[in-house]
Amino acid sequence: MARVLVAGGGPAGLAAAVAAARRGAETLLIERYGFLGGMATAGLVNPFMGWHAGGKPLVGGIFQEMLDLMAAAGGYGCERQPTAFDAEVLKLVADQLCQQARVEVRLHTLVIGAHVEDGSIACVATESKSGGEEPAADIYVDCTGDADLAFLAGVPCDEGRDGDHLTQPMTLNFRMANVDVEHMAPRKEINRLFDAAKAEGRVTCPRENVLLFYALNPGVVHFNTTRVTGLRATSAADLTAAEFEGRQQAHELARFLAADVPGFEHAYLQQCAAQIGVRESRRIRGHYALTGEDVVDARKFPDGIARSNYPIDIHSPTGAGTVIRSVPEGDHYEIPYRCLLPLGVDNLLVAGRCISSTHEAQSSLRIMPTCFAMGEAAGVAAVMAAERGIAPAEVPPEELREALREQGQVV
Ligand SMILES: Cc1cc2nc3c(=O)[nH]c(=O)nc-3n(C[C@H](O)[C@H](O)[C@H](O)COP(=O)(O)OP(=O)(O)OC[C@H]3O[C@@H](n4cnc5c(N)ncnc54)[C@H](O)[C@@H]3O)c2cc1C
């Protein structure tokens, strides 16, 4: 029987593991937290950014299935924010999808090493309450967001933009509850008050404006507003400093909202995410690197395995400002399968925000629906390779695309 090991259970890893198990592979999914979902749950990221062009969906398959299950459980979509979701419902649905597909899930387990022999991973090293273990598979799929497994296996990786290698900032998402949303100040007024509080030194967040979304729960507003720059998400010391700084900014913003902004008079800081949100860290070097021009030119590829029309969206790595470059209205670009194939390691696929791309392209492909689509493709490709005893690079892209279409994916 084909054996597939998926490292990381975020949007990409969840889809990869479910897709691989459904095709009959013995599938092990290793996740460091006590729940699945990655940034969607641990990072409290919300809502799902757009995945439609010209009124048609660009992502289907396991992502759409998950949305349907969440909607049936009352955990997806509301009038004010149609693609908002309840992270607790996503966790439950993710468990159910894995259990039904018979994915063997290992939570609370960290991938910390890879044993490579003759250019292939022989097994990975994990650490957990059970101690050190060395699970092995035929094909490995790195969905850690940070390309941890690829990096540990020796795949060349890049971080940040050309020149200074600075990545997009980290953001600690937080939520305010007991907000009088009916009488909440309009966004323009909130931003005017935000600028005034910054000028007085009461708010130190370097962002240019307040980015907020409605949550599903009545009276709860979600803030994607803190901004922590100049720190690397692949350094434990930097991550610690980022959590401290993000928390400081979140509490400062909560005090400002309650004191200055109409609608927030009786509001309180309900929750900060369990971990600071990481937009960008390592990107693998692979058989093809998707570029910013591919995104804005809506480029299609013969081996396209995922589609998106989300713009280039670069939050300034140094302070205020956000660069947006759109995909032509009604059109989309494709992500080639080659972006999932790392250089130097034969039996490894990579899916999610750390695939082979430039800093510019990564700022678009990183959104959650696209990561689900990439994960699903990687899971299917992994089984095709394992069953045939070939490397993922030898999987015929047209067969992969056909298999994805058969399971409702849009390629
Ligand atoms: C602040 C912020 C706001 C965003 N806003 C939006 C938005 O509004 N809409 C949208 O669609 N997208 C948004 N995004 C983007 C999106 O959330 C992420 O890019 C996406 O979740 C990436 O998916 P992934 O599966 O590649 O990685 P992740 O979601 O990061 O998942 C990786 C998983 O791997 C696990 N893991 C990592 N390392 C290891 C290891 N060594 N061993 C075991 N497990 C490991 C992690 O715990 C995690 O579960 C936002 C991101 C951030 C940070």
The ligand as an SDF file (V2000), in Angstrom:
LIG
                    3D

 53 58  0  0  0  0  0  0  0  0999 V2000
   -2.2490   37.9490    9.6690 C   0  0  0  0  0  0  0  0  0  0  0  0
   -2.7000   37.1380    8.4990 C   0  0  0  0  0  0  0  0  0  0  0  0
   -3.8740   37.4660    7.8570 C   0  0  0  0  0  0  0  0  0  0  0  0
   -4.3100   36.7160    6.7750 C   0  0  0  0  0  0  0  0  0  0  0  0
   -5.5100   37.0120    6.2090 N   0  0  0  0  0  0  0  0  0  0  0  0
   -6.0710   36.1230    5.3590 C   0  0  0  0  0  0  0  0  0  0  0  0
   -7.4320   36.2450    5.0090 C   0  0  0  0  0  0  0  0  0  0  0  0
   -8.1300   37.1660    5.4540 O   0  0  0  0  0  0  0  0  0  0  0  0
   -7.9630   35.3240    4.1650 N   0  0  0  0  0  0  0  0  0  0  0  0
   -7.2190   34.2840    3.6560 C   0  0  0  0  0  0  0  0  0  0  0  0
   -7.7770   33.4850    2.8970 O   0  0  0  0  0  0  0  0  0  0  0  0
   -5.9060   34.1410    3.9850 N   0  0  0  0  0  0  0  0  0  0  0  0
   -5.3380   35.0170    4.8410 C   0  0  0  0  0  0  0  0  0  0  0  0
   -4.0420   34.8420    5.2640 N   0  0  0  0  0  0  0  0  0  0  0  0
   -3.1880   33.8130    4.6370 C   0  0  0  0  0  0  0  0  0  0  0  0
   -3.4150   32.4000    5.1560 C   0  0  0  0  0  0  0  0  0  0  0  0
   -3.9400   32.3690    6.4500 O   0  0  0  0  0  0  0  0  0  0  0  0
   -2.1210   31.5630    5.1810 C   0  0  0  0  0  0  0  0  0  0  0  0
   -1.2130   31.9410    4.1870 O   0  0  0  0  0  0  0  0  0  0  0  0
   -2.5030   30.0830    4.9970 C   0  0  0  0  0  0  0  0  0  0  0  0
   -3.1640   29.6490    6.1610 O   0  0  0  0  0  0  0  0  0  0  0  0
   -1.2970   29.2170    4.7290 C   0  0  0  0  0  0  0  0  0  0  0  0
   -1.7060   27.8740    4.7210 O   0  0  0  0  0  0  0  0  0  0  0  0
   -0.6080   26.7180    4.8650 P   0  0  0  0  0  0  0  0  0  0  0  0
   -1.3630   25.4480    4.9950 O   0  0  0  0  0  0  0  0  0  0  0  0
    0.4050   26.8790    3.8140 O   0  0  0  0  0  0  0  0  0  0  0  0
    0.1630   27.0640    6.2420 O   0  0  0  0  0  0  0  0  0  0  0  0
   -0.3510   27.3120    7.7170 P   0  0  0  0  0  0  0  0  0  0  0  0
   -1.7500   27.8120    7.7500 O   0  0  0  0  0  0  0  0  0  0  0  0
    0.7000   28.1430    8.3500 O   0  0  0  0  0  0  0  0  0  0  0  0
   -0.3460   25.8500    8.3430 O   0  0  0  0  0  0  0  0  0  0  0  0
    0.8590   25.1760    8.6260 C   0  0  0  0  0  0  0  0  0  0  0  0
    0.5850   24.0800    9.6450 C   0  0  0  0  0  0  0  0  0  0  0  0
    1.7620   23.3390    9.8760 O   0  0  0  0  0  0  0  0  0  0  0  0
    2.0000   23.1930   11.2730 C   0  0  0  0  0  0  0  0  0  0  0  0
    3.4570   23.0810   11.4430 N   0  0  0  0  0  0  0  0  0  0  0  0
    4.3710   24.0310   11.1560 C   0  0  0  0  0  0  0  0  0  0  0  0
    5.6200   23.5660   11.3790 N   0  0  0  0  0  0  0  0  0  0  0  0
    5.4730   22.2850   11.8080 C   0  0  0  0  0  0  0  0  0  0  0  0
    6.3980   21.2770   12.1660 C   0  0  0  0  0  0  0  0  0  0  0  0
    7.7130   21.4770   12.1030 N   0  0  0  0  0  0  0  0  0  0  0  0
    5.9020   20.0820   12.5800 N   0  0  0  0  0  0  0  0  0  0  0  0
    4.5620   19.8690   12.6370 C   0  0  0  0  0  0  0  0  0  0  0  0
    3.6430   20.7860   12.2920 N   0  0  0  0  0  0  0  0  0  0  0  0
    4.0990   21.9790   11.8640 C   0  0  0  0  0  0  0  0  0  0  0  0
    1.3900   24.4510   11.8650 C   0  0  0  0  0  0  0  0  0  0  0  0
    1.0770   24.2980   13.2400 O   0  0  0  0  0  0  0  0  0  0  0  0
    0.1520   24.6500   10.9920 C   0  0  0  0  0  0  0  0  0  0  0  0
   -0.9520   23.9330   11.4620 O   0  0  0  0  0  0  0  0  0  0  0  0
   -3.5490   35.6020    6.3350 C   0  0  0  0  0  0  0  0  0  0  0  0
   -2.3660   35.2750    6.9820 C   0  0  0  0  0  0  0  0  0  0  0  0
   -1.9470   36.0190    8.0590 C   0  0  0  0  0  0  0  0  0  0  0  0
   -0.7140   35.6200    8.7710 C   0  0  0  0  0  0  0  0  0  0  0  0
  1  2  1  0
  2  3  1  0
  2 52  2  0
  3  4  2  0
  4  5  1  0
  4 50  1  0
  5  6  2  0
  6  7  1  0
  6 13  1  0
  7  8  2  0
  7  9  1  0
  9 10  1  0
 10 11  2  0
 10 12  1  0
 12 13  2  0
 13 14  1  0
 14 15  1  0
 14 50  1  0
 15 16  1  0
 16 17  1  0
 16 18  1  0
 18 19  1  0
 18 20  1  0
 20 21  1  0
 20 22  1  0
 22 23  1  0
 23 24  1  0
 24 25  2  0
 24 26  1  0
 24 27  1  0
 27 28  1  0
 28 29  2  0
 28 30  1  0
 28 31  1  0
 31 32  1  0
 32 33  1  0
 33 34  1  0
 33 48  1  0
 34 35  1  0
 35 36  1  0
 35 46  1  0
 36 37  1  0
 36 45  1  0
 37 38  2  0
 38 39  1  0
 39 40  1  0
 39 45  2  0
 40 41  1  0
 40 42  2  0
 42 43  1  0
 43 44  2  0
 44 45  1  0
 46 47  1  0
 46 48  1  0
 48 49  1  0
 50 51  2  0
 51 52  1  0
 52 53  1  0
M  END
$$$$
